[in-house]
């Protein structure tokens, strides 16, 4: 039995001297493991097509343990720009995270769309020629924060930013918490931190949270990105040629992610804004801390660790 599906290759493994096992996050069939026969041969047409981060159209044959790749055509390659190390590390981290999540989740259709949107935006940012390297880094890091936030919301682990679970205290308006409780997935008040310190904890359950990080997470929490349970598409009809109408679909989530990126950038650079207190360099340091916090939150809630985080941590430090 054969089936066709669109998918992103999130992981590859060697299989004997000639073949390659692909882990493919597909649009309709979830995470699929398939053998690409002969893909490791230098003269194979599958060699270039079956690289990690390629989005392809696959024709697959059902197998007993592993499916078999019958045909594959590239839709788009996300690993073209090997010079951009930050983008590559972030892309591989996102792919491995989705592969980890997909092993345990029943419904993972939205994770495919999130990864696709993330990689598309990441490539778009990397290809900007009139933007400084520092500003590009800013946008890539913010995009990664948005991606992790959306993943967290899809998993049902959205952080509680208004209530301290340790002390059972609600945050007062305009109060900025100094700590985050990873175990409970909520902010931690001063009283909650005292209770934590009085206990006998052997892990880093409570971690400091900066004013910048809290304000960014609070903005994400209040945005429409937090409430998208399913992907929505908007169809727009346009005239490409006389008497020839075409329909194009726009992902609502894709639009929201792009709008958040643009609005954040406009606010952070405008005079009189709270974010403009931070230079772009300082913002990048804060964004790295936010990214690390969200990853720790996922790690605590899912009890799983991404091996690629160690490599990512090296460039985030």
Phi, psi and omega per residue, in radians:
X1 nan 2.241 3.139
X2 -1.917 2.659 3.060
X3 -2.560 2.691 -3.133
X4 -2.013 2.421 3.127
X5 -2.725 2.696 3.049
X6 -1.607 2.446 -3.123
X7 -2.767 2.835 3.080
X8 -1.958 2.251 3.115
X9 -1.321 1.977 -3.077
X10 -1.741 -0.239 -3.137
X11 -2.849 2.553 3.048
X12 -2.279 2.624 3.096
X13 -2.382 2.560 3.089
X14 -1.301 2.473 3.045
X15 -2.358 1.955 -3.019
X16 0.858 -2.746 -3.022
X17 -1.466 -0.303 -3.007
X18 -2.119 -0.446 -2.987
X19 -1.767 2.919 -3.120
X20 -2.440 2.350 3.040
X21 -1.620 2.272 3.140
X22 -1.918 2.339 2.929
X23 -1.751 2.006 -3.035
X24 -2.038 2.132 3.024
X25 -1.521 1.857 -3.017
X26 -1.716 2.884 -3.117
X27 -1.269 -0.674 -2.999
X28 -2.055 -0.352 -3.034
X29 -1.989 0.245 3.111
X30 1.233 -2.551 3.139
X31 -1.511 2.095 -3.082
X32 -2.013 2.345 3.015
X33 -1.820 2.194 -3.062
X34 -2.478 2.626 3.094
X35 -1.644 2.240 2.996
X36 -1.797 1.734 -3.037
X37 -1.242 2.253 3.112
X38 1.376 0.116 -3.039
X39 -1.192 -0.324 -3.125
X40 -1.593 -0.052 3.072
X41 -1.363 2.385 -3.076
X42 -1.109 -0.488 -3.119
X43 -1.655 0.129 -3.118
X44 -1.391 2.446 3.086
X45 -1.212 -0.312 3.141
X46 -1.477 -0.256 -3.041
X47 -0.981 -0.898 -3.101
X48 -1.374 -0.501 -3.067
X49 -1.314 -0.421 -3.014
X50 -1.861 0.692 3.081
X51 -1.571 2.626 3.092
X52 -1.006 2.433 3.140
X53 1.442 -0.015 3.027
X54 -1.299 2.363 2.978
X55 -1.746 2.164 -3.002
X56 -2.348 2.850 2.957
X57 -1.733 2.076 -3.038
X58 -1.918 2.459 2.857
X59 -1.920 2.027 -3.032
X60 -2.086 2.539 3.076
X61 -1.889 2.308 -3.138
X62 -1.139 2.298 3.084
X63 -2.080 3.055 -3.109
X64 -1.197 -0.897 3.120
X65 -1.910 -0.755 3.132
X66 -2.175 2.468 3.047
X67 -1.326 2.936 -3.091
X68 -2.133 2.306 3.108
X69 -1.339 2.006 3.119
X70 -1.600 -0.786 3.115
X71 -2.484 2.637 3.080
X72 -2.642 2.353 3.068
X73 -2.322 2.357 -3.072
X74 -1.311 2.266 3.013
X75 -1.533 -0.882 3.038
X76 -2.787 2.611 3.134
X77 -1.881 2.290 -3.139
X78 -1.763 -0.095 -3.085
X79 -1.839 0.404 -3.140
X80 -1.148 -0.713 -3.030
X81 -1.616 1.346 -3.119
X82 -1.254 -0.197 3.132
X83 -1.287 -0.463 -3.091
X84 -1.531 1.564 -3.035
X85 -1.141 -0.717 -3.140
X86 -1.060 -0.810 3.141
X87 -1.078 -0.727 -3.124
X88 -1.144 -0.781 3.133
X89 -1.082 -0.778 3.141
X90 -1.118 -0.677 3.141
X91 -1.164 -0.796 3.134
X92 -1.151 -0.641 3.097
X93 -1.110 -0.793 3.138
X94 -1.081 -0.717 -3.141
X95 -1.124 -0.779 -3.126
X96 -1.183 -0.645 3.101
X97 -1.068 -0.780 3.125
X98 -1.127 -0.644 3.115
X99 -1.146 -0.709 3.107
X100 -1.086 -0.837 -3.105
X101 -1.124 -0.723 -3.057
X102 -1.126 -0.391 3.137
X103 -1.222 -0.470 -3.050
X104 -1.877 -0.297 -3.040
X105 -1.634 2.491 3.105
X106 -1.376 -0.885 -3.106
X107 -1.869 1.876 -3.046
X108 -2.163 0.310 -3.122
X109 -0.997 -0.733 -3.109
X110 -1.175 -0.487 3.127
X111 -1.168 -0.590 3.069
X112 -1.091 -0.829 -3.130
X113 -1.109 -0.711 3.133
X114 -1.094 -0.768 3.135
X115 -1.147 -0.719 3.125
X116 -1.070 -0.826 3.138
X117 -1.109 -0.770 -3.138
X118 -1.031 -0.836 -3.108
X119 -1.160 -0.665 3.111
X120 -1.085 -0.820 -3.137
X121 -1.169 -0.679 -3.140
X122 -1.078 -0.745 3.107
X123 -1.143 -0.715 3.137
X124 -1.083 -0.750 3.124
X125 -1.120 -0.745 -3.113
X126 -1.127 -0.465 -3.074
X127 -1.565 -0.013 3.118
X128 -1.200 2.221 -3.078
X129 -1.693 -0.417 -3.049
X130 -1.756 0.263 -3.118
X131 -1.977 2.416 -3.136
X132 -1.139 2.727 -3.133
X133 -1.055 -0.647 3.141
X134 -1.149 -0.718 3.134
X135 -1.250 -0.613 3.056
X136 -1.075 -0.778 3.113
X137 -1.044 -0.719 3.114
X138 -1.003 -0.818 -3.102
X139 -1.211 -0.664 3.122
X140 -1.137 -0.740 3.141
X141 -1.176 -0.739 3.115
X142 -1.115 -0.728 3.098
X143 -1.030 -0.712 3.131
X144 -1.166 -0.642 3.059
X145 -1.098 -0.775 3.102
X146 -1.059 -0.761 -3.132
X147 -1.046 -0.843 3.137
X148 -1.123 -0.663 3.117
X149 -1.065 -0.798 -3.136
X150 -1.130 -0.700 3.092
X151 -1.057 -0.809 -3.137
X152 -1.044 -0.757 3.137
X153 -1.145 -0.702 3.122
X154 -1.119 -0.598 3.141
X155 -1.346 -0.239 -3.129
X156 1.521 0.373 -3.101
X157 -1.979 0.555 -3.121
X158 -1.020 2.248 -3.100
X159 -1.086 2.539 3.050
X160 -1.553 1.934 -3.037
X161 -1.801 0.072 -3.100
X162 -2.152 0.052 -3.039
X163 -2.538 2.273 3.081
X164 -1.573 1.987 -3.097
X165 -1.260 -0.545 -3.102
X166 -1.193 -0.697 -3.096
X167 -1.871 0.012 -3.096
X168 0.949 0.840 -3.114
X169 -2.157 2.354 3.070
X170 -1.498 2.451 3.130
X171 -1.197 2.381 3.101
X172 -1.357 2.662 3.107
X173 -0.972 2.400 3.125
X174 1.201 0.060 3.086
X175 -1.436 2.267 -3.136
X176 -1.820 1.982 3.139
X177 -1.210 2.670 -3.125
X178 -1.791 -0.177 -3.083
X179 -2.368 2.763 3.070
X180 -2.265 2.303 -3.118
X181 -1.622 1.788 -3.066
X182 -1.188 -0.622 -3.098
X183 -1.131 -0.748 3.140
X184 -1.633 -0.151 3.139
X185 1.173 0.660 -3.108
X186 -2.489 2.920 3.025
X187 -1.131 2.816 3.115
X188 -2.225 2.175 3.138
X189 -1.354 3.000 3.081
X190 -1.039 -0.722 3.121
X191 -1.153 -0.707 3.108
X192 -1.088 -0.666 3.126
X193 -1.165 -0.659 3.091
X194 -1.088 -0.751 3.111
X195 -1.107 -0.680 3.117
X196 -1.106 -0.775 -3.109
X197 -1.182 -0.498 3.127
X198 -1.293 -0.413 -3.126
X199 -1.402 3.096 3.141
X200 -1.894 1.443 -3.094
X201 -1.790 2.327 -3.117
X202 -1.777 -0.146 3.127
X203 -2.010 2.973 3.127
X204 -1.541 1.259 -3.080
X205 -1.233 -0.681 -3.128
X206 -1.949 2.277 -3.095
X207 -2.250 2.602 3.113
X208 -1.114 2.600 3.077
X209 -2.302 2.310 -3.080
X210 -1.453 2.854 3.092
X211 -1.042 -0.754 -3.135
X212 -1.054 -0.871 -3.104
X213 -1.055 -0.785 -3.131
X214 -1.076 -0.785 -3.113
X215 -1.114 -0.647 3.106
X216 -1.171 -0.811 3.124
X217 -1.118 -0.652 3.106
X218 -1.119 -0.669 3.087
X219 -1.138 -0.720 3.098
X220 -1.150 -0.705 -3.136
X221 -1.062 -0.633 -3.110
X222 -1.527 -0.127 -3.114
X223 -1.480 2.903 3.129
X224 -1.181 -0.288 3.129
X225 -1.091 -0.432 -3.111
X226 -1.344 -0.308 -2.956
X227 -2.003 0.206 3.141
X228 -1.553 1.741 3.123
X229 -1.401 -0.528 -3.138
X230 -2.337 2.747 3.138
X231 -1.342 2.398 3.131
X232 -2.084 2.396 3.108
X233 -2.049 2.432 3.107
X234 -1.934 2.126 3.134
X235 -1.600 2.318 3.114
X236 -2.226 2.242 3.127
X237 -1.677 2.297 3.123
X238 -2.418 2.784 3.134
X239 -1.637 1.970 3.079
X240 -1.532 -0.609 3.088
X241 -2.509 2.813 3.080
X242 -0.972 2.332 3.117
X243 1.090 0.395 -3.134
X244 -2.409 1.637 -3.123
X245 -1.584 2.456 3.086
X246 -2.202 2.640 3.132
X247 -1.921 2.355 3.104
X248 -2.214 2.383 -3.123
X249 -1.701 2.375 3.089
X250 -2.037 2.262 3.096
X251 -1.331 2.226 -3.140
X252 -1.082 -0.725 3.129
X253 -1.119 -0.677 3.118
X254 -1.070 -0.741 3.120
X255 -1.122 -0.772 -3.117
X256 -1.120 -0.706 3.125
X257 -1.110 -0.756 3.141
X258 -1.158 -0.719 3.132
X259 -1.114 -0.709 3.129
X260 -1.108 -0.723 3.103
X261 -1.029 -0.851 -3.085
X262 -1.165 -0.818 -3.117
X263 -1.104 -0.730 3.117
X264 -1.054 -0.779 -3.110
X265 -1.113 -0.738 3.132
X266 -1.111 -0.735 -3.137
X267 -1.194 -0.761 -3.056
X268 -1.167 -0.427 -3.120
X269 -1.719 -0.182 -3.086
X270 -1.440 2.503 3.138
X271 -1.209 2.475 3.106
X272 1.569 -0.121 3.120
X273 -1.497 2.697 -3.137
X274 -1.154 -0.542 -3.123
X275 -1.305 -0.454 -3.102
X276 -1.226 -0.145 3.031
X277 -1.099 -0.449 -3.110
X278 -1.723 2.332 3.006
X279 -1.199 2.906 3.106
X280 -1.041 -0.676 3.114
X281 -1.088 -0.767 3.128
X282 -1.172 -0.666 3.090
X283 -1.065 -0.709 -3.130
X284 -1.096 -0.677 3.084
X285 -1.114 -0.747 3.131
X286 -1.161 -0.687 3.119
X287 -1.116 -0.645 3.078
X288 -1.104 -0.711 3.103
X289 -1.138 -0.684 3.124
X290 -1.132 -0.738 3.122
X291 -1.067 -0.760 3.134
X292 -1.117 -0.730 3.131
X293 -1.085 -0.799 -3.129
X294 -1.139 -0.650 3.096
X295 -1.143 -0.743 3.100
X296 -1.052 -0.668 3.118
X297 -1.081 -0.803 3.104
X298 -1.083 -0.766 -3.116
X299 -1.054 -0.767 3.133
X300 -1.143 -0.738 -3.045
X301 -1.328 -0.603 -3.083
X302 -1.718 -0.179 -3.130
X303 0.994 0.660 3.098
X304 -2.428 2.708 -3.060
X305 -2.214 2.431 3.077
X306 -1.599 2.189 -3.137
X307 -1.124 -0.530 -3.093
X308 -1.249 -0.201 -3.137
X309 -1.111 -0.605 -3.138
X310 -1.051 -0.699 3.094
X311 -1.215 -0.681 3.130
X312 -1.165 -0.677 3.137
X313 -1.056 -0.584 -3.134
X314 -1.082 -0.659 -3.101
X315 -1.592 -0.214 3.107
X316 -1.531 -0.374 -3.118
X317 -1.289 nan nan
